[in-house]
Amino acid sequence: MSKAPIAWTEDTLFDYLRTGFSSLHGVASGPMGPVVENLAQLPESDVRAMAHYLASLNPAPPPTEPTALTAARLEDASRSNAHVMTLPGERLFEGACAVCHDAREGPPLFGARPSLALNTNLHSDHPDNVIQVILHGINDPTGQGWATCLASKTA
């Protein structure tokens, strides 16, 4: 029932559950943080079985274009949307979020650049998780050091 612009697959679910990050969907935070932390204790085969089961509940529709092309198109639209980049929130984004999320320039920091253009929560009917991250920041559920950009430090 996800409204993500790119459908969840078994592989993206596995990445998300195993590492707390899916390059096509975002990061695990809020109540999913402890879940990912605890799943790190399980054998890879158990996490893979969970991903397989979850993917079977809502099979992905056949793609209309290759996933990489869809992701690149969405990222490009995000980078080149001049209207969005002139809104008052742009200054806040540049100061608080761009170091980790700006797809327009710069290398990925901490081993990943969580895409806001692809983020499942931003496409949700109720983006509660995004609001919580903006208000309270995000912890790194995996302990791998990639989620060190905390919104609460800059708010």
Wavefront OBJ file of the C-alpha trace (Angstrom):
o trace
v 0.000 0.000 0.000
v 3.055 2.196 -0.252
v 2.848 5.323 -2.374
v 6.584 5.256 -3.024
v 7.499 6.404 -6.528
v 9.511 3.193 -6.922
v 7.919 -0.012 -5.661
v 9.453 -1.931 -2.776
v 11.027 -5.227 -3.822
v 12.398 -8.130 -1.842
v 15.917 -6.745 -2.289
v 15.040 -3.207 -1.177
v 13.136 -4.581 1.815
v 16.126 -6.740 2.712
v 18.517 -3.758 2.502
v 16.185 -1.664 4.634
v 15.683 -4.339 7.293
v 19.350 -5.353 7.357
v 21.040 -1.946 7.272
v 18.328 0.577 8.099
v 18.730 2.179 4.676
v 17.299 1.661 1.222
v 18.704 3.918 -1.470
v 15.317 3.875 -3.190
v 13.174 4.488 -0.097
v 14.945 6.118 2.823
v 16.111 5.345 6.326
v 14.644 3.462 9.266
v 13.772 5.780 12.104
v 11.165 6.136 14.813
v 9.765 2.760 15.798
v 11.662 1.035 12.972
v 15.036 2.063 14.432
v 14.953 -0.496 17.270
v 13.511 -3.102 14.894
v 16.487 -2.756 12.548
v 18.873 -2.735 15.502
v 17.422 -6.010 16.768
v 17.301 -7.580 13.303
v 21.056 -7.015 13.061
v 21.397 -9.834 15.614
v 19.653 -12.349 13.337
v 21.274 -14.431 10.622
v 21.082 -12.925 7.151
v 18.877 -15.822 6.015
v 16.194 -14.914 8.575
v 16.120 -11.281 7.472
v 16.007 -12.420 3.841
v 13.016 -14.659 4.670
v 11.217 -11.698 6.271
v 11.875 -9.549 3.212
v 10.597 -12.337 0.954
v 7.390 -12.640 2.984
v 6.783 -8.879 3.127
v 7.392 -8.502 -0.610
v 4.833 -11.242 -1.279
v 2.104 -9.277 0.545
v 2.124 -6.472 -1.987
v 3.896 -7.614 -5.144
v 5.478 -4.817 -7.119
v 3.748 -3.960 -10.378
v 5.784 -4.545 -13.508
v 8.015 -1.505 -14.019
v 7.195 0.801 -16.909
v 10.878 1.682 -17.143
v 14.044 0.349 -15.479
v 14.270 1.285 -11.795
v 17.589 3.100 -12.271
v 16.054 5.235 -15.022
v 13.022 6.087 -12.856
v 15.288 7.016 -9.944
v 17.507 9.167 -12.180
v 14.470 10.922 -13.683
v 13.015 11.700 -10.230
v 16.384 12.889 -8.913
v 16.866 15.119 -11.959
v 13.394 16.621 -11.529
v 14.247 17.302 -7.886
v 17.559 18.969 -8.774
v 16.154 21.160 -11.516
v 12.905 22.326 -9.910
v 13.730 26.046 -9.764
v 10.351 26.907 -8.221
v 11.001 24.762 -5.152
v 14.536 26.065 -4.786
v 13.322 29.665 -4.458
v 10.860 29.092 -1.630
v 11.720 30.363 1.883
v 12.437 26.795 3.006
v 15.439 26.639 0.646
v 17.610 28.574 3.108
v 16.628 26.214 5.927
v 17.299 23.199 3.689
v 20.722 24.554 2.685
v 21.710 25.110 6.318
v 20.263 22.001 7.917
v 19.696 19.272 5.355
v 21.723 19.785 2.185
v 24.951 18.288 3.484
v 23.239 14.895 3.616
v 20.361 15.212 1.142
v 21.189 17.702 -1.621
v 21.252 15.719 -4.847
v 22.431 18.721 -6.843
v 26.103 18.581 -5.962
v 28.783 17.153 -3.742
v 29.795 13.613 -2.856
v 27.662 11.356 -0.665
v 28.700 11.698 2.962
v 28.766 8.859 5.490
v 28.487 6.303 2.681
v 24.994 7.295 1.507
v 22.930 10.205 0.252
v 19.336 9.479 1.322
v 17.228 10.750 -1.550
v 14.357 13.009 -0.665
v 13.020 12.658 -4.213
v 12.630 8.899 -3.707
v 11.783 8.850 0.014
v 8.723 6.695 0.634
v 7.530 8.826 3.550
v 7.499 12.024 1.510
v 5.068 10.402 -0.921
v 2.780 9.090 1.815
v -0.737 10.370 2.447
v 0.379 10.968 6.036
v 4.082 11.913 6.184
v 4.166 11.656 9.996
v 7.626 10.090 10.027
v 9.111 12.966 8.019
v 7.566 15.505 10.391
v 9.011 13.638 13.380
v 12.487 13.609 11.792
v 12.285 17.360 11.100
v 11.164 18.069 14.659
v 13.321 15.588 16.564
v 16.125 14.449 14.281
v 17.071 10.891 13.490
v 19.309 8.360 15.160
v 21.441 5.828 13.343
v 19.682 2.506 13.938
v 22.576 0.487 12.544
v 25.495 2.073 14.356
v 27.322 2.307 11.014
v 27.666 6.071 11.242
v 25.764 7.119 8.132
v 22.841 8.808 9.903
v 24.820 11.459 11.684
v 22.929 14.412 10.205
v 20.455 15.221 12.934
v 17.729 17.690 12.117
v 17.280 18.495 15.799
v 20.853 19.821 15.999
v 20.065 22.460 13.411
v 16.477 23.316 14.286
l 1 2 3 4 5 6 7 8 9 10 11 12 13 14 15 16 17 18 19 20 21 22 23 24 25 26 27 28 29 30 31 32 33 34 35 36 37 38 39 40 41 42 43 44 45 46 47 48 49 50 51 52 53 54 55 56 57 58 59 60 61 62 63 64 65 66 67 68 69 70 71 72 73 74 75 76 77 78 79 80 81 82 83 84 85 86 87 88 89 90 91 92 93 94 95 96 97 98 99 100 101 102 103 104 105 106 107 108 109 110 111 112 113 114 115 116 117 118 119 120 121 122 123 124 125 126 127 128 129 130 131 132 133 134 135 136 137 138 139 140 141 142 143 144 145 146 147 148 149 150 151 152 153 154 155
